[in-house]
Structure formats: C-alpha cells, structure tokens
Amino acid sequence: MNLTADNILLTGSILLFISLFAGKTSSRFGVPILVLFLAIGMLAGSEGIGGIYFDNPKSTQFIGIIALNFILFSGGFDTDWKAIKPILWQGITLSTVGVLITAVTLGFFVWAVTDFTIYEGLLLGSIVSSTDSAAVFSILRSKGLALKGNLRPTLELESGSNDPMAYVLTIAFTGLVINQNAGLASVIPLFFSQIIIGGAMGLIIGKLSKTIINGIKLDYEGLYIVLMIAIMFFSYSSTNFIGGNGFLSVYLTAIFLGNQELIHKKKFIKSFDSFAWLMQIVLFLTLGLLVFPSEIVPIMGVGLIISAFLIIVARPLSVFLCLIPFKTEVRNKNFISWVGLRGAVPIVFATYPLLAGAEKASMIFNIVFFISLTSVLIQGTTLPFVSRLLKLSLPAEEKKPTQTDLHLFDSIKSMLTELLVPENCPTLGKQIVDLDLPPTTLISIIERGNEFFTPNGSTVIESGDKLFILAENNESLDEFLRRICIDKNGLATEPTEIAG
C-alpha cells in the first residue's frame, strides 16, 4: 500500500493505537517500548504484513528533525539546574571529548575489519558516537530507576547535550567521504562555529523568551503552548541559519526556561511531556517503515561485531578516559558506560550520507539501524539489572522528586492559610510569576471584592486581595511570607527582608 493524502491519517492513527496498546504491555516483558515502536513500523512496512511502501530518506530526516526538537526541548525543560550543576563539567566532557573518542575509536575499528575507507569508517563511528536522548530519557523514566549520587543527572545531561557534537562530526565526515581532498583541517572551523554560535544563541533566545512569555498578554491559555513551540523552532532554525548548531541551541533554551518562573509552567511541562512521547512514537514508526528487513540480514554479522566493539570497548574507553580528572567511582564509570544507548538519533543522522549520495551510504544506514536496535534491546533491557548488580539502585522510598514532581505534585501541600494583602505591600502590582514563590506553596484561590477565582502566573496582586495559600509545612509558609513581603500578622515588610 502506498501512502497518499487520503489514507495517511487513517494509517497513522491505526499505527498510533497499536503502538500505545503494545507499549502498555511492554514493561510486563521487560522490553523497551522504543523497540516495539520500531518493530510495529517494520511490520507495517513494505516487507511486513502492512505492505506500506515508504522509501523516502528526505521525509524521514525532516520528521526526525522535528521530533528531536520536541524530545530535546522536553528533556531540557525538565532538567533541574541545581541537579546538574555539580556534574556540569563531567557531562560536558562526556558529550564532547567522549563523543570524539568514541567516533575515532570505532571508526578505526570499522576501517580495520571492513572494506570501508578510513573516512567511511570515521563517518560510521561519528553517526553512532552519541548516546540517544530519546532512548535514555524514555528508558530511565519509564523504568523509574532511582540511582545513587548524581548518576541520573549525569546521564540525562550527557544524552541531551552530545547530539550536537555527533551532528558536527557526521556532517564533517560526510563531506570528506564525498570530497576526500578537503582534508581534516576543514572540520575545525565548522566545529567551533557550530558549538559557539549554538551555545550563545540558546542562552540569548532563552533569556528573551522568558521576557516574552511572562510579558505578553494572550487571550487564551492554550496559545501559550503555541508560543513555546514557536520559540523552540525559532531557536533551532535561526541558529542553523547563521551557522550554529540548532540542536544545542534548543537544548540550552529549554534548560534556561525550565529553571525560570514562567506563566503556565505546569501546562508547559505536561504538554511537552506528551509531545515528546508522541514524537518518539512517530519517529520510531517512521524509521521502522523506512527500513527494509531483507537488507538488514546480510549485514547482521559485521553489524554484531561493530555493535559489540562499541558496547564493550569504544564506549567504556571514552567514559574512563573522560572521567580521569574527576573523582568518580569505578562502578559509576561502568554504569555510565553501559548506558551508552543508541536509538533514533543515529538512524536520523545516517540519512545525511544517504541524501548526500555517499557510495556506501545504504550499507552504513543498515549497519547503524542494526547497532541502534541491538543497543536498545541489550543495554536498555538490562539497565535495572546492571544498576542492582553494581549496587547503584536506591529503594523506591528514597527516590528524590524531579523538577517535574515539584511542579505537579500539588497534593503534598496540606496547610491552608488565609492572608489579606495590605495597602502598603511592596508586591502590589506585581505578577505572581515575578514573586519567585517556593514550589512547596500554592495560591489556590484569590477573593477580590465579591468574586473568587483561581490565579495563574500572570495574575497581578492587588490591595485588599484575600489569598488562600496551600503550604507543605510551616517553613514553606514562612518562606512564602518573606517572598510576598507580608508578616504573620498581615503587615507589610520591606523587600530587603525577602530571602534569596
């Protein structure tokens, strides 16, 4: 069956239904849900029972870029800066130097065991050099792994920030495979421009976006989600347009915004979590449709050898070398090495040499697909076992809440307090979002005149407002009062008394 405008929505909705129902049973058998999405796509493809003919790398790449924007933005928005700050340099080292070491090590191995040229080997190594953010985010969160120390933020920071390095290497070596006279020196300016411009644009757009989101007055709450999507795509496309790395820009924009007080922040978190899951399903289904299983079988032997070398040698070598300057336990290094999951991102990157017309591009694509499949199957399935084996798992009751938990778990607030805003309060005329209130408190209702309403971040505090405050405990309430410049007797206090 060929996809047409008449049947694409019907086919897509059916595949989504199948994916959701299949995913519901995946945890029962310990199979990562992403593998099921791939399998469903392959079964629906031209060589499967669905018979859908799809052989369009360009469309796949476009879908992949859109999906990765949502996945990276969702992951970055949910990243707590306080959690990643202690391990910032470890994560950056792994996502840059680690990716380079993995690409070079695997590239030379591929060159040694196949008939690939050195540039083709390095291209293959570059494509699979980064851990996949979609795979890491979804598997860590779906399996609810509670890990000791800073392991979880390290893994999420690395997987979210290492795609730009792999992208630069993939583009660079694709060019060298096509034009081998260019030389390795041409890669250096490309790398620096991509990283420097991408990083700067991400932070600049993030800061501007906070002002826009909190300052703009939209008539409907749903439009704020549209605004955030527009910001996300603008961050990616504008950065690419001026020669930077769009993926890095999107991720940094999301991290910055996720750690700010924003209007409708809860809605952003919930919405982008749903968007990320939808994009993962669509992306893996599309990649499954694109693959022809009959072309995978002939490369399974060499694919298994390359995959084993990547998992057992290249990835651990890069992790151990990168973490030499840091005081990291050996068992932590071993676990980080094992969470070198490859998923959809390498397969999307493998479409670049396909579209560029590289000689062995089709073989590279099939090998990359096989590597990603075995990685998610073997490493993704065994993550809970390996964490227990290395004694890095925490009991469920010791699991720390994530930033999402702090914003969404309103049920933890158990104290209700009424507070009248005095006429001389310094916070009069300010929006709630600008007060930087503690996450363990909530203004549930405001009584203004004879009306009661539920406030949001854009609500302005007025004289005579009666605030109904839900707080977790007395300490949370005290902190709330300091931030809003009112004491327990309902009298205004000086702004200088607000806790930082």
VOVEX-23862 format. One line per 8 residues: number of its first residue (from 1); their letters; for each residue x, y, z of C-alpha. Coordinates in nm, 2 decimals. Layout:
# VOVEX-23862
NUM = A = X:Y:Z; ...
//
This chain:
# VOVEX-23862
1 = MNLTADNI = 0.00:0.00:0.00; 0.13:0.34:-0.09; 0.08:0.63:0.14; -0.14:0.90:-0.01; -0.32:1.21:0.12; -0.64:1.00:0.15; -0.51:0.72:0.37; -0.21:0.87:0.56
9 = LLTGSILL = -0.42:0.99:0.86; -0.61:0.66:0.88; -0.29:0.46:0.86; -0.11:0.69:1.11; -0.39:0.68:1.36; -0.41:0.30:1.35; -0.03:0.27:1.40; -0.05:0.51:1.69
17 = FISLFAGK = -0.33:0.30:1.85; -0.13:-0.02:1.80; 0.18:0.14:1.94; 0.00:0.27:2.26; -0.16:-0.07:2.33; 0.17:-0.25:2.26; 0.35:-0.01:2.48; 0.11:-0.08:2.77
25 = TSSRFGVP = 0.23:-0.44:2.78; 0.60:-0.39:2.71; 0.70:-0.33:3.07; 0.54:-0.66:3.16; 0.80:-0.84:2.95; 1.09:-0.60:3.02; 1.12:-0.49:2.66; 1.19:-0.12:2.60
33 = ILVLFLAI = 0.89:0.05:2.45; 1.10:0.21:2.17; 1.18:-0.14:2.03; 0.81:-0.21:2.00; 0.76:0.11:1.81; 1.04:0.02:1.56; 0.90:-0.33:1.53; 0.55:-0.21:1.45
41 = GMLAGSEG = 0.69:0.03:1.19; 0.88:-0.26:1.03; 0.57:-0.49:1.04; 0.37:-0.22:0.87; 0.63:-0.15:0.61; 0.67:-0.28:0.25; 0.82:-0.61:0.36; 0.58:-0.66:0.66
49 = IGGIYFDN = 0.22:-0.75:0.69; 0.10:-0.39:0.64; 0.26:-0.36:0.29; 0.31:0.02:0.32; 0.58:0.12:0.08; 0.79:0.40:0.22; 1.14:0.48:0.09; 1.19:0.85:0.15
57 = PKSTQFIG = 1.51:0.94:0.35; 1.44:1.31:0.30; 1.10:1.30:0.46; 1.24:1.08:0.73; 1.51:1.33:0.81; 1.26:1.61:0.82; 1.03:1.42:1.06; 1.34:1.33:1.26
65 = IIALNFIL = 1.45:1.69:1.30; 1.10:1.80:1.42; 1.08:1.50:1.66; 1.43:1.57:1.80; 1.34:1.93:1.86; 1.05:1.82:2.08; 1.24:1.55:2.26; 1.54:1.77:2.33
73 = FSGGFDTD = 1.32:2.06:2.44; 1.12:1.84:2.67; 1.43:1.68:2.82; 1.60:2.02:2.87; 1.28:2.19:3.01; 1.26:1.91:3.27; 1.63:1.94:3.37; 1.69:2.09:3.72
81 = WKAIKPIL = 1.99:2.32:3.71; 2.06:2.26:4.07; 2.09:1.89:4.00; 2.32:1.92:3.70; 2.54:2.20:3.84; 2.77:1.97:4.05; 2.83:1.74:3.75; 2.83:2.00:3.47
89 = WQGITLST = 3.19:1.95:3.36; 3.16:1.57:3.37; 2.86:1.59:3.15; 3.02:1.84:2.91; 3.34:1.64:2.89; 3.14:1.32:2.81; 2.93:1.50:2.55; 3.22:1.65:2.36
97 = VGVLITAV = 3.55:1.47:2.42; 3.37:1.14:2.49; 3.18:1.16:2.16; 3.51:1.23:1.97; 3.69:0.94:2.14; 3.40:0.70:2.06; 3.38:0.82:1.70; 3.76:0.78:1.63
105 = TLGFFVWA = 3.80:0.45:1.82; 3.50:0.29:1.64; 3.60:0.45:1.31; 3.94:0.29:1.31; 3.80:-0.04:1.41; 3.55:-0.03:1.13; 3.83:0.06:0.89; 4.03:-0.24:1.01
113 = VTDFTIYE = 3.76:-0.51:0.99; 3.57:-0.40:0.68; 3.65:-0.27:0.33; 3.55:0.08:0.43; 3.79:0.36:0.37; 3.92:0.55:0.68; 3.68:0.84:0.62; 3.39:0.60:0.57
121 = GLLLGSIV = 3.48:0.42:0.90; 3.50:0.75:1.08; 3.17:0.86:0.93; 3.01:0.54:1.07; 3.18:0.60:1.40; 3.06:0.96:1.41; 2.69:0.87:1.34; 2.67:0.63:1.64
129 = SSTDSAAV = 2.91:0.83:1.87; 2.64:1.00:2.08; 2.41:0.84:2.33; 2.05:0.89:2.22; 1.84:1.14:2.43; 1.51:0.98:2.33; 1.62:0.64:2.44; 1.79:0.75:2.76
137 = FSILRSKG = 1.51:0.98:2.87; 1.23:0.73:2.80; 1.40:0.42:2.94; 1.53:0.59:3.26; 1.19:0.75:3.33; 0.97:0.46:3.22; 1.16:0.21:3.43; 1.16:0.46:3.72
145 = LALKGNLR = 1.53:0.39:3.80; 1.63:0.56:4.13; 2.01:0.59:4.12; 2.26:0.68:4.38; 2.45:1.01:4.38; 2.45:1.22:4.06; 2.43:0.94:3.81; 2.09:1.02:3.67
153 = PTLELESG = 2.15:1.39:3.60; 2.49:1.30:3.46; 2.33:1.05:3.21; 2.05:1.29:3.12; 2.28:1.58:3.07; 2.52:1.38:2.85; 2.25:1.23:2.63; 2.08:1.57:2.59
161 = SNDPMAYV = 2.39:1.76:2.50; 2.60:1.52:2.30; 2.39:1.52:1.98; 2.55:1.85:1.86; 2.90:1.70:1.86; 2.79:1.39:1.68; 2.60:1.60:1.43; 2.91:1.82:1.35
169 = LTIAFTGL = 3.12:1.51:1.31; 2.86:1.34:1.09; 2.83:1.65:0.86; 3.21:1.69:0.85; 3.29:1.33:0.76; 3.00:1.31:0.51; 3.17:1.60:0.33; 3.51:1.42:0.35
177 = VINQNAGL = 3.37:1.10:0.21; 3.22:1.29:-0.08; 3.52:1.51:-0.13; 3.83:1.34:0.01; 4.06:1.62:-0.10; 3.91:1.86:0.16; 4.13:1.74:0.45; 4.06:1.71:0.82
185 = ASVIPLFF = 4.16:2.07:0.88; 3.83:2.18:0.73; 3.65:2.02:1.02; 3.79:2.26:1.29; 3.62:2.59:1.19; 3.30:2.40:1.14; 3.31:2.25:1.49; 3.39:2.58:1.67
193 = SQIIIGGA = 3.13:2.78:1.48; 2.86:2.52:1.54; 2.93:2.50:1.92; 3.00:2.86:2.00; 2.71:3.01:1.79; 2.47:2.73:1.91; 2.56:2.78:2.27; 2.53:3.16:2.26
201 = MGLIIGKL = 2.20:3.16:2.06; 2.05:2.91:2.31; 2.11:3.13:2.61; 2.02:3.46:2.43; 1.69:3.31:2.30; 1.62:3.16:2.64; 1.66:3.50:2.82; 1.45:3.68:2.56
209 = SKTIINGI = 1.18:3.41:2.57; 1.13:3.45:2.94; 1.06:3.82:2.90; 0.82:3.74:2.61; 0.63:3.46:2.78; 0.58:3.65:3.11; 0.52:3.99:2.95; 0.29:3.91:2.66
217 = KLDYEGLY = -0.09:3.90:2.73; -0.26:3.63:2.52; -0.63:3.60:2.53; -0.64:3.22:2.56; -0.42:3.00:2.78; -0.38:2.74:2.51; -0.19:3.00:2.30; 0.10:3.00:2.54
225 = IVLMIAIM = 0.18:2.64:2.43; 0.18:2.76:2.07; 0.41:3.04:2.17; 0.65:2.79:2.33; 0.65:2.57:2.03; 0.73:2.88:1.81; 1.02:2.97:2.04; 1.15:2.61:2.02
233 = FFSYSSTN = 1.15:2.60:1.64; 1.29:2.96:1.62; 1.58:2.86:1.84; 1.66:2.57:1.62; 1.61:2.73:1.28; 1.76:3.07:1.34; 2.07:2.92:1.49; 2.11:2.68:1.19
241 = FIGGNGFL = 2.06:2.98:0.96; 2.36:3.17:1.10; 2.59:2.87:1.11; 2.53:2.74:1.46; 2.41:2.41:1.60; 2.03:2.42:1.63; 2.01:2.11:1.85; 2.24:2.27:2.11
249 = SVYLTAIF = 2.05:2.59:2.09; 1.72:2.42:2.15; 1.85:2.22:2.45; 2.01:2.52:2.62; 1.70:2.74:2.56; 1.49:2.47:2.72; 1.72:2.43:3.02; 1.72:2.80:3.08
257 = LGNQELIH = 1.34:2.84:3.06; 1.28:2.52:3.26; 1.46:2.68:3.56; 1.28:3.01:3.55; 0.94:3.12:3.69; 0.71:3.12:3.39; 0.34:3.17:3.34; 0.15:2.84:3.30
265 = KKKFIKSF = 0.47:2.64:3.37; 0.28:2.33:3.48; 0.09:2.33:3.15; 0.42:2.36:2.96; 0.57:2.06:3.15; 0.26:1.84:3.09; 0.22:1.94:2.73; 0.58:1.89:2.62
273 = DSFAWLMQ = 0.60:1.56:2.80; 0.30:1.45:2.58; 0.46:1.60:2.27; 0.79:1.42:2.34; 0.61:1.08:2.37; 0.41:1.15:2.05; 0.73:1.24:1.86; 0.91:0.93:1.99
281 = IVLFLTLG = 0.63:0.71:1.86; 0.61:0.89:1.53; 0.99:0.89:1.48; 1.04:0.52:1.56; 0.74:0.42:1.35; 0.88:0.62:1.06; 1.23:0.47:1.09; 1.07:0.13:1.11
289 = LLVFPSEI = 0.88:0.20:0.79; 1.20:0.32:0.61; 1.40:0.01:0.68; 1.39:-0.30:0.45; 1.45:-0.60:0.68; 1.58:-0.80:0.38; 1.87:-0.55:0.36; 1.95:-0.59:0.73
297 = VPIMGVGL = 2.01:-0.96:0.72; 2.33:-0.96:0.50; 2.50:-0.71:0.74; 2.40:-0.87:1.07; 2.74:-1.04:1.11; 2.95:-0.73:1.07; 2.69:-0.53:1.25; 2.70:-0.75:1.55
305 = IISAFLII = 3.09:-0.73:1.56; 3.08:-0.35:1.54; 2.80:-0.32:1.79; 2.99:-0.55:2.04; 3.30:-0.34:2.00; 3.11:-0.02:2.06; 2.94:-0.15:2.37; 3.24:-0.34:2.52
313 = VARPLSVF = 3.54:-0.13:2.41; 3.47:0.21:2.25; 3.21:0.34:2.49; 3.38:0.23:2.81; 3.72:0.36:2.68; 3.57:0.71:2.62; 3.40:0.72:2.96; 3.70:0.61:3.16
321 = LCLIPFKT = 3.93:0.85:2.98; 3.69:1.14:3.01; 3.63:1.09:3.38; 4.00:1.06:3.48; 4.01:1.43:3.60; 3.70:1.37:3.82; 3.66:1.17:4.14; 3.42:0.90:4.00
329 = EVRNKNFI = 3.39:0.55:4.14; 3.47:0.27:3.91; 3.12:0.12:3.94; 2.98:0.46:3.84; 3.20:0.46:3.53; 3.09:0.11:3.45; 2.72:0.20:3.47; 2.77:0.52:3.26
337 = SWVGLRGA = 2.95:0.30:3.01; 2.66:0.06:2.99; 2.40:0.34:2.95; 2.55:0.43:2.61; 2.22:0.38:2.44; 2.19:0.43:2.07; 1.84:0.48:1.93; 1.67:0.70:1.68
345 = VPIVFATY = 1.92:0.99:1.66; 2.20:0.78:1.49; 1.94:0.64:1.24; 1.83:1.00:1.16; 2.19:1.11:1.12; 2.25:0.81:0.89; 2.01:0.97:0.64; 2.26:1.26:0.58
353 = PLLAGAEK = 2.51:1.05:0.38; 2.22:0.88:0.21; 2.09:1.22:0.08; 2.44:1.33:0.00; 2.49:1.03:-0.23; 2.79:0.87:-0.04; 2.90:0.54:-0.21; 2.84:0.31:0.09
361 = ASMIFNIV = 2.56:0.52:0.24; 2.30:0.24:0.22; 2.52:-0.01:0.39; 2.61:0.25:0.66; 2.24:0.32:0.72; 2.16:-0.05:0.76; 2.46:-0.11:1.00; 2.36:0.19:1.21
369 = FFISLTSV = 2.00:0.07:1.23; 2.12:-0.27:1.35; 2.35:-0.11:1.60; 2.07:0.10:1.74; 1.84:-0.19:1.76; 2.08:-0.42:1.95; 2.18:-0.13:2.18; 1.83:-0.06:2.29
377 = LIQGTTLP = 1.75:-0.43:2.31; 2.06:-0.54:2.51; 2.15:-0.23:2.71; 1.80:-0.09:2.75; 1.65:-0.42:2.87; 1.93:-0.48:3.13; 1.96:-0.13:3.29; 1.77:-0.22:3.61
385 = FVSRLLKL = 1.97:-0.55:3.64; 2.31:-0.37:3.59; 2.22:-0.10:3.84; 2.14:-0.36:4.10; 2.45:-0.56:4.01; 2.67:-0.26:4.07; 2.47:-0.17:4.38; 2.37:0.17:4.24
393 = SLPAEEKK = 1.99:0.14:4.28; 1.81:0.32:4.55; 1.50:0.18:4.72; 1.18:0.33:4.58; 1.10:0.52:4.90; 1.44:0.70:4.88; 1.38:0.83:4.52; 1.42:1.21:4.50
401 = PTQTDLHL = 1.14:1.41:4.33; 1.23:1.55:4.00; 1.17:1.91:3.89; 0.85:1.79:3.73; 0.74:1.63:4.06; 0.79:1.96:4.24; 0.57:2.15:3.99; 0.30:1.89:3.95
409 = FDSIKSML = 0.26:1.73:4.29; 0.02:1.98:4.44; -0.13:1.71:4.67; 0.17:1.74:4.90; 0.05:2.08:5.02; -0.15:2.02:5.34; -0.18:2.36:5.52; -0.44:2.61:5.42
417 = TELLVPEN = -0.39:2.98:5.53; -0.59:3.29:5.46; -0.39:3.61:5.40; -0.52:3.97:5.34; -0.29:4.18:5.12; -0.24:4.53:5.29; -0.25:4.86:5.11; 0.13:4.93:5.15
425 = CPTLGKQI = 0.25:4.59:5.05; 0.56:4.62:4.82; 0.44:4.34:4.60; 0.12:4.53:4.48; 0.10:4.55:4.11; 0.34:4.25:4.05; 0.25:3.93:3.87; 0.26:3.61:4.07
433 = VDLDLPPT = 0.52:3.47:3.84; 0.76:3.75:3.93; 0.74:3.68:4.31; 0.96:3.36:4.28; 0.74:3.17:4.53; 0.86:2.84:4.68; 0.75:2.53:4.48; 0.61:2.39:4.80
441 = TLISIIER = 0.34:2.66:4.83; 0.04:2.75:4.61; -0.20:3.04:4.59; -0.51:2.82:4.53; -0.78:3.09:4.53; -0.80:3.47:4.55; -1.10:3.66:4.68; -1.13:4.00:4.52
449 = GNEFFTPN = -1.43:4.20:4.62; -1.72:3.96:4.60; -1.55:3.73:4.34; -1.34:3.42:4.39; -1.11:3.30:4.11; -0.81:3.07:4.06; -0.50:3.27:3.98; -0.22:3.19:3.74
457 = GSTVIESG = 0.12:3.33:3.68; 0.00:3.64:3.51; -0.24:3.74:3.79; -0.15:4.07:3.94; -0.16:4.12:4.32; -0.40:4.40:4.43; -0.46:4.57:4.76; -0.74:4.40:4.96
465 = DKLFILAE = -0.69:4.07:4.79; -0.75:3.77:5.02; -0.51:3.49:4.93; -0.59:3.13:5.02; -0.25:2.97:5.05; -0.17:2.59:5.05; 0.17:2.51:5.20; 0.35:2.19:5.28
473 = NNESLDEF = 0.46:2.30:5.63; 0.53:2.60:5.85; 0.87:2.65:5.70; 0.72:2.67:5.35; 0.46:2.92:5.47; 0.73:3.14:5.63; 0.93:3.14:5.31; 0.62:3.23:5.12
481 = LRRICIDK = 0.55:3.53:5.35; 0.91:3.65:5.31; 0.88:3.64:4.93; 0.55:3.82:4.92; 0.66:4.09:5.18; 0.39:4.02:5.44; 0.44:3.90:5.80; 0.23:3.66:6.00
489 = NGLATEPT = 0.02:3.95:6.14; -0.07:4.06:5.79; 0.15:4.37:5.79; 0.38:4.47:5.50; 0.75:4.41:5.53; 1.04:4.56:5.35; 1.16:4.39:5.02; 1.51:4.37:5.17
497 = EIAG = 1.38:4.10:5.41; 1.29:3.87:5.12; 1.50:3.55:5.13; 1.72:3.50:4.83
//
